[in-house]
Amino acid sequence: MDQPALCHLAARGFARAAARVGAPATHYRPATATDPCATAHARVMAAFSNDRTFGFAGPALWDVPFVYALMDTTDVQAGDILTCAGETYFIARAEPFRPPLCVLCNAVVDITTTVAQATDVADPGGYGTSGDATTQVACASGWPAMIRAGGGAGVPGPAQPGTIHAGGFEMFLPLIPGISVQPAMWARDANGPRYTIGGARAGPWGTRCLLGQQQV
């Protein structure tokens, strides 16, 4: 039996199982860097489990965001976003005749960057500081992300007496069309916290960033 036939049979089996144990989900396929969940790509039934056999023996673990999706995989690709039962996920990996690997999100972020200043043009050795909020412009908005405590990057800046060491965090993002996430960009959480990106690496699963939480 060839791979396309196996994929078709697996997708049909996943869809039948999801119809029995899943819940209605909305499937998005972002095409621009703004409002990735503005237009639905499809409506599906889906169930999520941290157990690849879908035994549903327990819930997703705290700060362990990786789960598997039980759904029709006929039209699924990495970077797609799913919302189901009040939760948001993005698909990190989709391989033939396997359930997709998803990341359970806990934040919605805007990615901002520093615009060039007139003085920078006159003096190529200078640059607008990444700590100046007045020079930040949004390059991506409304993106679901997973942010968790971890080995992060300290926010650059002078040490002040009595300052608290910036917390270290890591962030998982789907790939954003047309945007390459770079160090010194900001991630603004819709819930309030603001982070400086200290390192970023894009790959087949999305973008993984090291963050330093800003204190002011």
CYANA upper distance limits for C-alpha pairs under 8 A (distance plus 0.5 A):
  1 MET  CA      5 ALA  CA      7.12
  1 MET  CA      6 LEU  CA      7.46
  2 ASP  CA      6 LEU  CA      6.95
  3 GLN  CA      7 CYS  CA      6.57
  3 GLN  CA     96 PRO  CA      8.19
  4 PRO  CA      8 HIS  CA      6.66
  5 ALA  CA      9 LEU  CA      6.76
  6 LEU  CA     10 ALA  CA      6.53
  6 LEU  CA     97 PHE  CA      6.96
  7 CYS  CA     11 ALA  CA      6.47
  7 CYS  CA     74 THR  CA      8.29
  7 CYS  CA     96 PRO  CA      6.38
  7 CYS  CA     97 PHE  CA      5.14
  8 HIS  CA     12 ARG  CA      6.68
  8 HIS  CA     74 THR  CA      7.53
  8 HIS  CA     97 PHE  CA      8.39
  9 LEU  CA     13 GLY  CA      6.68
 10 ALA  CA     14 PHE  CA      6.58
 10 ALA  CA     73 THR  CA      8.49
 10 ALA  CA     97 PHE  CA      5.85
 10 ALA  CA     98 ARG  CA      8.07
 11 ALA  CA     15 ALA  CA      6.58
 11 ALA  CA     71 MET  CA      8.09
 11 ALA  CA     72 ASP  CA      5.57
 11 ALA  CA     73 THR  CA      5.43
 11 ALA  CA     74 THR  CA      6.21
 11 ALA  CA     97 PHE  CA      7.44
 12 ARG  CA     16 ARG  CA      6.76
 12 ARG  CA     72 ASP  CA      7.00
 13 GLY  CA     17 ALA  CA      6.77
 13 GLY  CA     72 ASP  CA      8.42
 14 PHE  CA     18 ALA  CA      6.57
 14 PHE  CA     70 LEU  CA      6.38
 14 PHE  CA     71 MET  CA      5.80
 14 PHE  CA     72 ASP  CA      5.98
 14 PHE  CA     73 THR  CA      7.83
 14 PHE  CA     99 PRO  CA      8.44
 15 ALA  CA     19 ALA  CA      6.62
 15 ALA  CA     45 MET  CA      7.93
 15 ALA  CA     70 LEU  CA      7.98
 15 ALA  CA     71 MET  CA      5.62
 15 ALA  CA     72 ASP  CA      4.75
 15 ALA  CA     73 THR  CA      8.16
 16 ARG  CA     20 ARG  CA      7.15
 17 ALA  CA     21 VAL  CA      6.84
 17 ALA  CA     22 GLY  CA      8.12
 17 ALA  CA     70 LEU  CA      7.95
 17 ALA  CA     71 MET  CA      8.24
 18 ALA  CA     22 GLY  CA      5.01
 18 ALA  CA     23 ALA  CA      8.12
 18 ALA  CA     45 MET  CA      6.13
 18 ALA  CA     46 ALA  CA      5.77
 18 ALA  CA     47 ALA  CA      6.65
 18 ALA  CA     70 LEU  CA      6.30
 18 ALA  CA     71 MET  CA      5.92
 18 ALA  CA     72 ASP  CA      8.14
 19 ALA  CA     23 ALA  CA      8.20
 19 ALA  CA     45 MET  CA      6.33
 19 ALA  CA     46 ALA  CA      8.04
 21 VAL  CA     46 ALA  CA      8.49
 21 VAL  CA     47 ALA  CA      7.28
 22 GLY  CA     45 MET  CA      6.02
 22 GLY  CA     46 ALA  CA      5.12
 22 GLY  CA     47 ALA  CA      4.89
 22 GLY  CA     70 LEU  CA      8.18
 23 ALA  CA     45 MET  CA      5.79
 23 ALA  CA     46 ALA  CA      6.01
 23 ALA  CA     47 ALA  CA      6.87
 23 ALA  CA     84 CYS  CA      7.37
 23 ALA  CA     85 ALA  CA      7.52
 24 PRO  CA     43 ARG  CA      7.69
 24 PRO  CA     44 VAL  CA      6.44
 24 PRO  CA     45 MET  CA      5.12
 24 PRO  CA     46 ALA  CA      6.94
 24 PRO  CA     84 CYS  CA      6.86
 24 PRO  CA     85 ALA  CA      8.05
 25 ALA  CA     43 ARG  CA      6.43
 25 ALA  CA     44 VAL  CA      5.75
 25 ALA  CA     45 MET  CA      6.05
 25 ALA  CA     46 ALA  CA      6.58
 25 ALA  CA     82 LEU  CA      7.03
 25 ALA  CA     83 THR  CA      6.02
 25 ALA  CA     84 CYS  CA      4.94
 25 ALA  CA     85 ALA  CA      7.88
 26 THR  CA     40 ALA  CA      6.98
 26 THR  CA     41 HIS  CA      8.16
 26 THR  CA     42 ALA  CA      6.69
 26 THR  CA     43 ARG  CA      5.31
 26 THR  CA     44 VAL  CA      6.79
 26 THR  CA     82 LEU  CA      6.12
 26 THR  CA     83 THR  CA      5.79
 26 THR  CA     84 CYS  CA      7.15
 27 HIS  CA     40 ALA  CA      6.43
 27 HIS  CA     41 HIS  CA      5.95
 27 HIS  CA     42 ALA  CA      5.52
 27 HIS  CA     43 ARG  CA      6.41
 27 HIS  CA     44 VAL  CA      7.49
 27 HIS  CA     80 ASP  CA      7.57
 27 HIS  CA     81 ILE  CA      6.41
 27 HIS  CA     82 LEU  CA      5.26
 27 HIS  CA     83 THR  CA      7.32
 28 TYR  CA     36 PRO  CA      7.84
 28 TYR  CA     37 CYS  CA      6.45
 28 TYR  CA     39 THR  CA      7.27
 28 TYR  CA     40 ALA  CA      5.46
 28 TYR  CA     41 HIS  CA      5.29
 28 TYR  CA     42 ALA  CA      7.39
 28 TYR  CA     80 ASP  CA      6.23
 28 TYR  CA     81 ILE  CA      5.48
 28 TYR  CA     82 LEU  CA      6.75
 29 ARG  CA     36 PRO  CA      7.82
 29 ARG  CA     37 CYS  CA      8.34
 29 ARG  CA     40 ALA  CA      7.98
 29 ARG  CA     41 HIS  CA      6.42
 29 ARG  CA     79 GLY  CA      7.73
 29 ARG  CA     80 ASP  CA      5.33
 29 ARG  CA     81 ILE  CA      6.90
 30 PRO  CA     36 PRO  CA      5.18
 30 PRO  CA     37 CYS  CA      7.43
 30 PRO  CA     79 GLY  CA      8.24
 30 PRO  CA     80 ASP  CA      7.41
 30 PRO  CA     81 ILE  CA      8.32
 30 PRO  CA    176 ILE  CA      8.46
 30 PRO  CA    177 PRO  CA      8.01
 31 ALA  CA     36 PRO  CA      7.68
 31 ALA  CA    177 PRO  CA      6.77
 32 THR  CA     36 PRO  CA      7.28
 32 THR  CA    176 ILE  CA      7.95
 32 THR  CA    177 PRO  CA      5.98
 32 THR  CA    178 GLY  CA      7.75
 33 ALA  CA    139 CYS  CA      7.63
 33 ALA  CA    140 ALA  CA      5.29
 33 ALA  CA    141 SER  CA      7.12
 33 ALA  CA    176 ILE  CA      6.30
 33 ALA  CA    177 PRO  CA      6.09
 33 ALA  CA    178 GLY  CA      7.30
 33 ALA  CA    179 ILE  CA      7.58
 34 THR  CA    140 ALA  CA      5.94
 34 THR  CA    141 SER  CA      5.52
 34 THR  CA    142 GLY  CA      7.11
 35 ASP  CA    141 SER  CA      6.57
 35 ASP  CA    142 GLY  CA      5.73
 35 ASP  CA    143 TRP  CA      7.69
 36 PRO  CA    142 GLY  CA      7.14
 36 PRO  CA    143 TRP  CA      6.98
 37 CYS  CA     81 ILE  CA      8.14
 37 CYS  CA    142 GLY  CA      8.39
 44 VAL  CA     71 MET  CA      7.76
 44 VAL  CA     72 ASP  CA      7.92
 45 MET  CA     71 MET  CA      6.66
 45 MET  CA     72 ASP  CA      8.23
 46 ALA  CA     69 ALA  CA      7.12
 46 ALA  CA     70 LEU  CA      5.97
 46 ALA  CA     71 MET  CA      5.23
 46 ALA  CA     72 ASP  CA      8.40
 46 ALA  CA     84 CYS  CA      7.98
 47 ALA  CA     69 ALA  CA      6.35
 47 ALA  CA     70 LEU  CA      5.57
 47 ALA  CA     71 MET  CA      7.35
 48 PHE  CA     54 PHE  CA      8.44
 48 PHE  CA     67 VAL  CA      6.80
 48 PHE  CA     68 TYR  CA      6.04
 48 PHE  CA     69 ALA  CA      5.18
 48 PHE  CA     70 LEU  CA      6.59
 49 SER  CA     54 PHE  CA      6.40
 49 SER  CA     55 GLY  CA      8.35
 49 SER  CA     56 PHE  CA      6.52
 49 SER  CA     59 PRO  CA      7.70
 49 SER  CA     60 ALA  CA      7.36
 49 SER  CA     67 VAL  CA      5.87
 49 SER  CA     68 TYR  CA      5.88
 49 SER  CA     69 ALA  CA      7.28
 50 ASN  CA     54 PHE  CA      8.20
 50 ASN  CA     56 PHE  CA      8.33
 50 ASN  CA     58 GLY  CA      8.39
 50 ASN  CA     59 PRO  CA      7.77
 50 ASN  CA     60 ALA  CA      6.24
 50 ASN  CA     66 PHE  CA      7.23
 50 ASN  CA     67 VAL  CA      4.87
 50 ASN  CA     68 TYR  CA      6.50
 51 ASP  CA     55 GLY  CA      6.83
 51 ASP  CA     56 PHE  CA      7.22
 51 ASP  CA     57 ALA  CA      8.18
 51 ASP  CA     67 VAL  CA      7.86
 51 ASP  CA     68 TYR  CA      7.67
 52 ARG  CA     67 VAL  CA      8.50
 52 ARG  CA     68 TYR  CA      6.71
 52 ARG  CA     99 PRO  CA      8.39
 54 PHE  CA     70 LEU  CA      8.37
 60 ALA  CA     64 VAL  CA      7.53
 60 ALA  CA     65 PRO  CA      7.74
 60 ALA  CA     67 VAL  CA      7.74
 61 LEU  CA     65 PRO  CA      7.84
 63 ASP  CA    148 ARG  CA      6.66
 65 PRO  CA    102 CYS  CA      8.46
 65 PRO  CA    103 VAL  CA      5.72
 65 PRO  CA    104 LEU  CA      5.33
 65 PRO  CA    105 CYS  CA      7.68
 65 PRO  CA    146 MET  CA      7.72
 66 PHE  CA    101 LEU  CA      7.38
 66 PHE  CA    102 CYS  CA      6.24
 66 PHE  CA    103 VAL  CA      5.32
 66 PHE  CA    104 LEU  CA      6.87
 67 VAL  CA    101 LEU  CA      6.51
 67 VAL  CA    102 CYS  CA      5.77
 67 VAL  CA    103 VAL  CA      6.82
 67 VAL  CA    104 LEU  CA      7.57
 68 TYR  CA     99 PRO  CA      6.63
 68 TYR  CA    100 PRO  CA      6.25
 68 TYR  CA    101 LEU  CA      5.32
 68 TYR  CA    102 CYS  CA      6.22
 69 ALA  CA     99 PRO  CA      6.27
 69 ALA  CA    100 PRO  CA      5.99
 69 ALA  CA    101 LEU  CA      7.08
 69 ALA  CA    102 CYS  CA      7.16
 70 LEU  CA     99 PRO  CA      6.64
 70 LEU  CA    100 PRO  CA      8.22
 71 MET  CA     99 PRO  CA      8.13
 73 THR  CA     99 PRO  CA      7.95
 73 THR  CA    100 PRO  CA      8.29
 76 VAL  CA     80 ASP  CA      7.58
 76 VAL  CA     94 ALA  CA      7.37
 77 GLN  CA     91 ILE  CA      7.53
 77 GLN  CA     93 ARG  CA      7.78
 77 GLN  CA     94 ALA  CA      6.10
 78 ALA  CA     90 PHE  CA      8.34
 78 ALA  CA     91 ILE  CA      5.54
 78 ALA  CA     92 ALA  CA      5.64
 78 ALA  CA     93 ARG  CA      5.62
 78 ALA  CA     94 ALA  CA      6.24
 78 ALA  CA    174 PRO  CA      8.42
 78 ALA  CA    204 PRO  CA      8.16
 78 ALA  CA    205 TRP  CA      7.36
 78 ALA  CA    206 GLY  CA      8.36
 79 GLY  CA     90 PHE  CA      6.62
 79 GLY  CA     91 ILE  CA      5.85
 79 GLY  CA     92 ALA  CA      6.69
 79 GLY  CA    174 PRO  CA      5.59
 79 GLY  CA    175 LEU  CA      6.53
 79 GLY  CA    205 TRP  CA      8.33
 79 GLY  CA    206 GLY  CA      7.44
 80 ASP  CA     90 PHE  CA      6.19
 80 ASP  CA     91 ILE  CA      5.89
 80 ASP  CA    174 PRO  CA      8.41
 81 ILE  CA     88 THR  CA      7.77
 81 ILE  CA     89 TYR  CA      6.26
 81 ILE  CA     90 PHE  CA      4.77
 81 ILE  CA     91 ILE  CA      6.75
 82 LEU  CA     88 THR  CA      6.28
 82 LEU  CA     89 TYR  CA      5.64
 82 LEU  CA     90 PHE  CA      6.51
 82 LEU  CA     91 ILE  CA      8.23
 83 THR  CA     87 GLU  CA      6.12
 83 THR  CA     88 THR  CA      4.93
 83 THR  CA     89 TYR  CA      6.81
 84 CYS  CA     88 THR  CA      6.99
 87 GLU  CA    104 LEU  CA      7.98
 87 GLU  CA    105 CYS  CA      7.99
 88 THR  CA    104 LEU  CA      6.70
 88 THR  CA    105 CYS  CA      6.08
 88 THR  CA    106 ASN  CA      8.23
 88 THR  CA    144 PRO  CA      7.69
 89 TYR  CA    102 CYS  CA      6.57
 89 TYR  CA    103 VAL  CA      5.83
 89 TYR  CA    104 LEU  CA      5.09
 89 TYR  CA    105 CYS  CA      6.00
 89 TYR  CA    144 PRO  CA      8.12
 90 PHE  CA    102 CYS  CA      5.99
 90 PHE  CA    103 VAL  CA      5.91
 90 PHE  CA    104 LEU  CA      7.47
 90 PHE  CA    105 CYS  CA      7.98
 90 PHE  CA    144 PRO  CA      8.14
 90 PHE  CA    174 PRO  CA      7.03
 91 ILE  CA    100 PRO  CA      7.06
 91 ILE  CA    101 LEU  CA      6.46
 91 ILE  CA    102 CYS  CA      4.87
 91 ILE  CA    103 VAL  CA      6.94
 91 ILE  CA    174 PRO  CA      8.13
 91 ILE  CA    205 TRP  CA      8.43
 92 ALA  CA    100 PRO  CA      8.04
 92 ALA  CA    101 LEU  CA      6.13
 92 ALA  CA    102 CYS  CA      5.80
 92 ALA  CA    103 VAL  CA      7.04
 92 ALA  CA    174 PRO  CA      7.49
 92 ALA  CA    204 PRO  CA      7.98
 92 ALA  CA    205 TRP  CA      4.85
 92 ALA  CA    206 GLY  CA      6.67
 93 ARG  CA    100 PRO  CA      6.28
 93 ARG  CA    101 LEU  CA      5.61
 93 ARG  CA    102 CYS  CA      7.56
 93 ARG  CA    204 PRO  CA      7.71
 93 ARG  CA    205 TRP  CA      6.12
 94 ALA  CA     98 ARG  CA      7.84
 94 ALA  CA     99 PRO  CA      7.70
 94 ALA  CA    100 PRO  CA      5.18
 94 ALA  CA    101 LEU  CA      7.06
 95 GLU  CA     99 PRO  CA      8.13
 95 GLU  CA    100 PRO  CA      7.41
103 VAL  CA    146 MET  CA      7.73
103 VAL  CA    172 PHE  CA      8.37
104 LEU  CA    146 MET  CA      7.15
105 CYS  CA    144 PRO  CA      6.49
105 CYS  CA    145 ALA  CA      5.47
105 CYS  CA    146 MET  CA      4.89
105 CYS  CA    147 ILE  CA      8.22
106 ASN  CA    144 PRO  CA      7.94
106 ASN  CA    145 ALA  CA      6.82
106 ASN  CA    146 MET  CA      5.72
106 ASN  CA    147 ILE  CA      7.23
107 ALA  CA    144 PRO  CA      6.27
107 ALA  CA    145 ALA  CA      5.71
107 ALA  CA    146 MET  CA      6.52
107 ALA  CA    147 ILE  CA      7.30
107 ALA  CA    189 ASP  CA      6.86
107 ALA  CA    190 ALA  CA      7.58
107 ALA  CA    191 ASN  CA      7.93
108 VAL  CA    142 GLY  CA      6.20
108 VAL  CA    143 TRP  CA      5.73
108 VAL  CA    144 PRO  CA      4.91
108 VAL  CA    145 ALA  CA      6.35
108 VAL  CA    189 ASP  CA      6.33
108 VAL  CA    190 ALA  CA      6.15
108 VAL  CA    191 ASN  CA      8.39
109 VAL  CA    141 SER  CA      6.95
109 VAL  CA    142 GLY  CA      6.11
109 VAL  CA    143 TRP  CA      5.71
109 VAL  CA    144 PRO  CA      6.89
109 VAL  CA    145 ALA  CA      7.28
109 VAL  CA    187 ALA  CA      6.46
109 VAL  CA    188 ARG  CA      5.72
109 VAL  CA    189 ASP  CA      5.06
109 VAL  CA    190 ALA  CA      6.43
110 ASP  CA    138 ALA  CA      7.25
110 ASP  CA    139 CYS  CA      8.23
110 ASP  CA    140 ALA  CA      6.07
110 ASP  CA    141 SER  CA      4.65
110 ASP  CA    142 GLY  CA      6.23
110 ASP  CA    143 TRP  CA      6.99
110 ASP  CA    186 TRP  CA      8.48
110 ASP  CA    187 ALA  CA      6.17
110 ASP  CA    188 ARG  CA      5.62
110 ASP  CA    189 ASP  CA      7.27
110 ASP  CA    190 ALA  CA      8.25
111 ILE  CA    138 ALA  CA      6.38
111 ILE  CA    139 CYS  CA      6.36
111 ILE  CA    140 ALA  CA      5.56
111 ILE  CA    141 SER  CA      6.79
111 ILE  CA    185 MET  CA      7.34
111 ILE  CA    186 TRP  CA      6.13
111 ILE  CA    187 ALA  CA      5.27
111 ILE  CA    188 ARG  CA      6.96
112 THR  CA    136 GLN  CA      6.36
112 THR  CA    137 VAL  CA      5.73
112 THR  CA    138 ALA  CA      4.66
112 THR  CA    139 CYS  CA      5.95
112 THR  CA    140 ALA  CA      7.45
112 THR  CA    185 MET  CA      6.25
112 THR  CA    186 TRP  CA      5.60
112 THR  CA    187 ALA  CA      7.03
112 THR  CA    188 ARG  CA      8.17
113 THR  CA    130 SER  CA      8.17
113 THR  CA    136 GLN  CA      5.73
113 THR  CA    137 VAL  CA      6.04
113 THR  CA    138 ALA  CA      6.98
113 THR  CA    139 CYS  CA      7.37
113 THR  CA    184 ALA  CA      7.98
113 THR  CA    185 MET  CA      5.27
113 THR  CA    186 TRP  CA      6.80
114 THR  CA    128 GLY  CA      7.10
114 THR  CA    129 THR  CA      8.00
114 THR  CA    130 SER  CA      6.62
114 THR  CA    135 THR  CA      5.90
114 THR  CA    136 GLN  CA      5.10
114 THR  CA    137 VAL  CA      6.85
114 THR  CA    185 MET  CA      7.72
115 VAL  CA    128 GLY  CA      7.75
115 VAL  CA    135 THR  CA      6.25
115 VAL  CA    136 GLN  CA      6.82
115 VAL  CA    137 VAL  CA      7.21
116 ALA  CA    120 ASP  CA      6.91
116 ALA  CA    121 VAL  CA      8.09
116 ALA  CA    127 TYR  CA      7.68
116 ALA  CA    128 GLY  CA      6.95
117 GLN  CA    121 VAL  CA      7.32
117 GLN  CA    127 TYR  CA      7.84
117 GLN  CA    128 GLY  CA      6.73
118 ALA  CA    122 ALA  CA      7.12
119 THR  CA    123 ASP  CA      6.42
119 THR  CA    126 GLY  CA      8.04
119 THR  CA    127 TYR  CA      8.50
120 ASP  CA    124 PRO  CA      5.89
120 ASP  CA    125 GLY  CA      7.75
120 ASP  CA    126 GLY  CA      5.81
120 ASP  CA    127 TYR  CA      5.90
120 ASP  CA    128 GLY  CA      7.66
128 GLY  CA    132 ASP  CA      8.04
128 GLY  CA    135 THR  CA      7.96
130 SER  CA    136 GLN  CA      8.41
130 SER  CA    184 ALA  CA      6.42
130 SER  CA    185 MET  CA      7.69
132 ASP  CA    136 GLN  CA      7.65
139 CYS  CA    179 ILE  CA      7.92
140 ALA  CA    176 ILE  CA      8.19
140 ALA  CA    179 ILE  CA      8.06
143 TRP  CA    173 LEU  CA      8.18
144 PRO  CA    173 LEU  CA      7.54
145 ALA  CA    171 MET  CA      7.15
145 ALA  CA    172 PHE  CA      6.16
145 ALA  CA    173 LEU  CA      5.53
145 ALA  CA    174 PRO  CA      8.08
146 MET  CA    171 MET  CA      5.96
146 MET  CA    172 PHE  CA      5.63
146 MET  CA    173 LEU  CA      7.42
147 ILE  CA    169 PHE  CA      7.22
147 ILE  CA    170 GLU  CA      6.24
147 ILE  CA    171 MET  CA      4.92
147 ILE  CA    172 PHE  CA      7.14
148 ARG  CA    169 PHE  CA      6.07
148 ARG  CA    170 GLU  CA      6.14
148 ARG  CA    171 MET  CA      7.11
149 ALA  CA    167 GLY  CA      8.30
149 ALA  CA    168 GLY  CA      6.66
149 ALA  CA    169 PHE  CA      4.84
149 ALA  CA    170 GLU  CA      6.85
150 GLY  CA    168 GLY  CA      6.08
150 GLY  CA    169 PHE  CA      5.11
150 GLY  CA    170 GLU  CA      6.20
151 GLY  CA    168 GLY  CA      5.82
151 GLY  CA    169 PHE  CA      6.44
151 GLY  CA    170 GLU  CA      7.26
151 GLY  CA    210 LEU  CA      7.55
152 GLY  CA    167 GLY  CA      7.72
152 GLY  CA    168 GLY  CA      4.11
152 GLY  CA    169 PHE  CA      5.02
152 GLY  CA    170 GLU  CA      6.36
152 GLY  CA    198 GLY  CA      7.89
152 GLY  CA    210 LEU  CA      5.12
152 GLY  CA    211 LEU  CA      5.37
152 GLY  CA    212 GLY  CA      6.25
153 ALA  CA    168 GLY  CA      6.25
153 ALA  CA    169 PHE  CA      7.99
153 ALA  CA    197 ILE  CA      7.84
153 ALA  CA    198 GLY  CA      5.51
153 ALA  CA    199 GLY  CA      7.88
153 ALA  CA    210 LEU  CA      6.20
153 ALA  CA    211 LEU  CA      5.69
153 ALA  CA    212 GLY  CA      5.27
154 GLY  CA    165 HIS  CA      8.21
154 GLY  CA    166 ALA  CA      6.25
154 GLY  CA    167 GLY  CA      7.84
154 GLY  CA    168 GLY  CA      7.34
154 GLY  CA    198 GLY  CA      7.72
154 GLY  CA    211 LEU  CA      7.95
154 GLY  CA    212 GLY  CA      5.35
154 GLY  CA    213 GLN  CA      8.22
155 VAL  CA    166 ALA  CA      7.17
155 VAL  CA    196 THR  CA      6.71
155 VAL  CA    198 GLY  CA      8.02
155 VAL  CA    212 GLY  CA      5.75
155 VAL  CA    213 GLN  CA      7.55
155 VAL  CA    214 GLN  CA      7.16
159 ALA  CA    163 THR  CA      7.62
166 ALA  CA    212 GLY  CA      6.51
166 ALA  CA    213 GLN  CA      6.25
166 ALA  CA    214 GLN  CA      7.33
166 ALA  CA    215 GLN  CA      7.60
167 GLY  CA    212 GLY  CA      6.40
167 GLY  CA    213 GLN  CA      6.09
168 GLY  CA    210 LEU  CA      8.00
168 GLY  CA    211 LEU  CA      6.51
168 GLY  CA    212 GLY  CA      5.67
168 GLY  CA    213 GLN  CA      7.30
169 PHE  CA    210 LEU  CA      6.57
169 PHE  CA    211 LEU  CA      5.46
169 PHE  CA    212 GLY  CA      6.77
169 PHE  CA    213 GLN  CA      7.92
170 GLU  CA    208 ARG  CA      7.62
170 GLU  CA    209 CYS  CA      6.03
170 GLU  CA    210 LEU  CA      5.12
170 GLU  CA    211 LEU  CA      6.05
171 MET  CA    208 ARG  CA      6.24
171 MET  CA    209 CYS  CA      5.54
171 MET  CA    210 LEU  CA      7.00
171 MET  CA    211 LEU  CA      7.59
172 PHE  CA    206 GLY  CA      7.65
172 PHE  CA    207 THR  CA      6.37
172 PHE  CA    208 ARG  CA      5.25
172 PHE  CA    209 CYS  CA      7.02
173 LEU  CA    206 GLY  CA      6.23
173 LEU  CA    207 THR  CA      5.57
173 LEU  CA    208 ARG  CA      6.92
174 PRO  CA    205 TRP  CA      7.76
174 PRO  CA    206 GLY  CA      4.86
174 PRO  CA    207 THR  CA      6.51
175 LEU  CA    202 ALA  CA      7.87
175 LEU  CA    205 TRP  CA      8.49
175 LEU  CA    206 GLY  CA      5.22
175 LEU  CA    207 THR  CA      6.46
176 ILE  CA    180 SER  CA      7.95
181 VAL  CA    185 MET  CA      7.72
181 VAL  CA    200 ALA  CA      6.93
181 VAL  CA    207 THR  CA      8.27
182 GLN  CA    197 ILE  CA      7.70
182 GLN  CA    199 GLY  CA      7.34
182 GLN  CA    200 ALA  CA      6.41
183 PRO  CA    196 THR  CA      8.28
183 PRO  CA    197 ILE  CA      5.54
183 PRO  CA    198 GLY  CA      5.35
183 PRO  CA    199 GLY  CA      5.47
183 PRO  CA    200 ALA  CA      6.87
184 ALA  CA    196 THR  CA      6.41
184 ALA  CA    197 ILE  CA      5.78
184 ALA  CA    198 GLY  CA      6.58
185 MET  CA    196 THR  CA      6.57
185 MET  CA    197 ILE  CA      5.97
186 TRP  CA    194 ARG  CA      7.63
186 TRP  CA    195 TYR  CA      6.11
186 TRP  CA    196 THR  CA      5.12
186 TRP  CA    197 ILE  CA      6.27
187 ALA  CA    194 ARG  CA      6.48
187 ALA  CA    195 TYR  CA      5.66
187 ALA  CA    196 THR  CA      6.88
187 ALA  CA    197 ILE  CA      7.46
188 ARG  CA    192 GLY  CA      7.80
188 ARG  CA    193 PRO  CA      6.97
188 ARG  CA    194 ARG  CA      5.13
188 ARG  CA    195 TYR  CA      6.88
189 ASP  CA    193 PRO  CA      5.86
189 ASP  CA    194 ARG  CA      6.44
193 PRO  CA    213 GLN  CA      7.67
193 PRO  CA    214 GLN  CA      8.03
194 ARG  CA    213 GLN  CA      6.55
194 ARG  CA    214 GLN  CA      6.17
195 TYR  CA    211 LEU  CA      6.40
195 TYR  CA    212 GLY  CA      5.92
195 TYR  CA    213 GLN  CA      4.86
195 TYR  CA    214 GLN  CA      5.84
196 THR  CA    211 LEU  CA      6.11
196 THR  CA    212 GLY  CA      5.77
196 THR  CA    213 GLN  CA      6.92
196 THR  CA    214 GLN  CA      7.25
197 ILE  CA    209 CYS  CA      7.03
197 ILE  CA    210 LEU  CA      6.41
197 ILE  CA    211 LEU  CA      5.17
197 ILE  CA    212 GLY  CA      7.06
198 GLY  CA    209 CYS  CA      7.83
198 GLY  CA    210 LEU  CA      5.90
198 GLY  CA    211 LEU  CA      6.02
198 GLY  CA    212 GLY  CA      7.29
199 GLY  CA    209 CYS  CA      6.03
199 GLY  CA    210 LEU  CA      5.55
199 GLY  CA    211 LEU  CA      7.80
200 ALA  CA    207 THR  CA      7.20
200 ALA  CA    208 ARG  CA      6.20
200 ALA  CA    209 CYS  CA      4.76
200 ALA  CA    210 LEU  CA      6.90
201 ARG  CA    207 THR  CA      6.10
201 ARG  CA    208 ARG  CA      5.96
201 ARG  CA    209 CYS  CA      7.00
202 ALA  CA    206 GLY  CA      6.23
202 ALA  CA    207 THR  CA      4.71
202 ALA  CA    208 ARG  CA      6.94
203 GLY  CA    207 THR  CA      6.74
